[in-house]
Amino acid sequence: MDAIRKIESEHLRLDLPDFKPGDTVKVHQRIIEGEKERIQVFQGVVLRKRKGTTDSTFTVRKISDGVGVERIYPMNSPYIERIEVLSEGKVRRSRMYYLRDRKGKAARIKSKNQWN
């Protein structure tokens, strides 16, 4: 069991920021198309964060032209350049699946940084 943990610890990324479901993040992903390489930015709300060692993932959702788009990113992917946390959301759930059914202002999440 220790041999497996040792191998997995070599592949873990420690440079990513700490974020939770409900936070708004901006994911910068490296896309390779043939011989060209570019950075694609995906900004949205974190719906879930699946914890594990090397197989941990997180799901980000955004609305693009009135259509909901979700992407699942592996946490330790070498194609993720960086992750920016834009705002922290005030939520009481670890899975934000109820946002899939909501539209417009009903899909907003309160900010954790409000002092009202």
C-alpha positions as CSV (number, residue, x, y, z in Angstrom):
1,M,0.0,0.0,0.0
2,D,2.9,2.4,0.7
3,A,4.3,1.8,-2.8
4,I,1.1,2.9,-4.4
5,R,0.9,6.1,-2.3
6,K,4.6,6.8,-3.1
7,I,3.9,6.6,-6.9
8,E,0.7,8.7,-6.6
9,S,2.4,11.4,-4.6
10,E,4.9,11.9,-7.4
11,H,2.0,12.9,-9.8
12,L,0.1,15.2,-7.5
13,R,-0.1,18.9,-8.3
14,L,0.4,21.2,-5.3
15,D,0.3,24.5,-7.2
16,L,-3.5,24.7,-7.6
17,P,-5.5,27.0,-5.3
18,D,-8.0,25.8,-2.8
19,F,-11.6,26.1,-4.0
20,K,-15.0,24.6,-3.1
21,P,-18.3,23.9,-4.8
22,G,-20.2,27.2,-5.3
23,D,-17.0,29.2,-6.1
24,T,-16.6,31.0,-9.4
25,V,-13.4,29.9,-11.1
26,K,-11.5,30.6,-14.3
27,V,-9.7,27.5,-15.7
28,H,-6.9,28.1,-18.2
29,Q,-6.5,24.9,-20.2
30,R,-3.8,24.2,-22.8
31,I,-5.3,22.9,-26.1
32,I,-3.1,21.2,-28.7
33,E,-4.4,21.2,-32.3
34,G,-2.0,19.6,-34.7
35,E,1.2,21.6,-34.3
36,K,-0.5,24.6,-32.8
37,E,-0.9,25.2,-29.1
38,R,-3.2,27.7,-27.4
39,I,-4.8,28.5,-24.0
40,Q,-8.6,28.2,-23.7
41,V,-10.3,29.9,-20.7
42,F,-13.5,28.4,-19.2
43,Q,-15.2,30.5,-16.5
44,G,-18.1,29.2,-14.4
45,V,-19.3,27.8,-11.1
46,V,-17.9,24.7,-9.5
47,L,-20.7,22.2,-9.2
48,R,-18.8,19.4,-7.5
49,K,-15.3,18.4,-6.4
50,R,-14.5,14.7,-6.3
51,K,-11.7,14.1,-4.0
52,G,-9.2,11.3,-4.3
53,T,-5.5,11.2,-4.9
54,T,-4.6,11.1,-8.6
55,D,-8.1,10.6,-9.9
56,S,-9.7,13.6,-8.3
57,T,-11.9,15.8,-10.6
58,F,-14.0,18.9,-10.5
59,T,-17.0,20.0,-12.6
60,V,-17.5,23.6,-13.8
61,R,-20.7,24.9,-15.3
62,K,-21.4,28.0,-17.3
63,I,-24.2,29.3,-19.4
64,S,-23.1,30.0,-23.1
65,D,-25.7,31.5,-25.4
66,G,-28.6,30.3,-23.2
67,V,-27.3,26.7,-23.1
68,G,-25.7,25.2,-20.0
69,V,-22.2,23.8,-20.6
70,E,-20.4,21.6,-18.1
71,R,-16.8,20.4,-18.2
72,I,-15.2,17.8,-16.0
73,Y,-11.5,18.5,-15.3
74,P,-9.0,16.1,-13.8
75,M,-7.4,17.9,-10.9
76,N,-3.9,16.7,-11.7
77,S,-4.0,17.2,-15.4
78,P,-0.9,18.6,-17.0
79,Y,-3.0,20.5,-19.5
80,I,-4.4,22.8,-16.9
81,E,-2.1,25.9,-16.9
82,R,-3.7,27.6,-13.9
83,I,-7.0,28.1,-12.0
84,E,-8.1,31.5,-10.8
85,V,-10.7,31.8,-8.0
86,L,-12.8,34.8,-8.8
87,S,-15.3,34.7,-6.0
88,E,-16.3,32.4,-3.2
89,G,-19.9,31.3,-3.0
90,K,-22.0,30.9,0.1
91,V,-23.6,27.5,-0.2
92,R,-24.7,24.7,2.1
93,R,-24.3,21.8,-0.3
94,S,-21.4,19.8,-1.6
95,R,-23.1,19.0,-4.9
96,M,-24.7,22.0,-6.8
97,Y,-26.8,19.9,-9.2
98,Y,-29.9,21.9,-8.4
99,L,-28.4,24.7,-10.5
100,R,-29.1,22.7,-13.7
101,D,-32.8,23.2,-13.3
102,R,-32.6,27.0,-12.5
103,K,-32.5,29.7,-15.1
104,G,-31.5,33.4,-15.0
105,K,-31.4,35.1,-11.6
106,A,-32.6,32.0,-9.8
107,A,-29.3,30.3,-10.7
108,R,-27.2,33.0,-8.9
109,I,-25.1,32.1,-5.8
110,K,-24.6,34.5,-3.0
111,S,-21.1,35.8,-2.5
112,K,-19.4,34.8,0.7
113,N,-17.6,38.2,0.9
114,Q,-20.7,40.3,1.5
115,W,-20.9,42.3,4.7
116,N,-24.7,43.0,4.9
